[in-house]
């Protein structure tokens, strides 16, 4: 009984593969099947009807080999062009779908947007427009978004592990209670971002624009502020904030909430950091 069932599944699998091979979704396979059939059928028909003599058959075999080589080369070229065309079409479709869910604050919208982001990542797209997108509570690992725009997006309670947001834009983005670990915000624009109560473990803000950023009650354990512009940033109640971290910053003009001991030491050793940054 089991062997007959296995045979049925095997036959069914083969039939499905053949159908897929001739489907519109796989034009390359269809084209190759047709040409391969022509190469096989034409010589067989010719031989059965005895249209050619021995010399003619030899010429047919020579031509068949040449045609087979042409088919392989053309098939490779056609395959590359077709794959690139489909990739462009897929990317365009995914971005259009993003526009449909933009500004919709709902769990279903989050589910759809996360799926689109992951599909775009699979085709190696790193620059995505996520302005005003709802991603509260989503989870991402090894996400790469270079030069992307996430301004006014809701990323509260979101989890990021090993994310890379190099040179991305986050104007007025909501990171409230977000968990970020081992991630990069190098040269990113985070003007007026809300990081209140966020966990920012080993987060790299090197050369980032952190003007008016709110770090109130955030966990800044081992965060890197090297050459970051922290003008008017709010560090009130921030945990694990150290002198070493802030001494590497580019500017601390009118910052709020820096612990008194740390600020006093910074003014003794890095007084220039408290001057207004002239761009």
Secondary structure, DSSP 8 states (H G I E B T S, - for coil): -HHHHHHHHHHHHHHHHHHHHTSGGGHHHHHHHHHHHHHHHHHHHHHHTT-S-HHHHHHHHHHHHHHHHHHHHHHHHHHHHHHHHHHHHHHHHHHHHHHHHTT--SHHHHHHHHHHHHHHHHTT----B-TT-B-TT-EEES-B-TT-B-TT-B-TT-EEES-B-TT-B-TT-B-TT-EEES-B-TT-B-TT-B-TT-EEET-B-TT-B-TT-B-TT-B-TT-B-TT-B-TT-B-TT-BT--HHHHHT-SB-TT-B---HHHHHHHHHH-GGGGS----
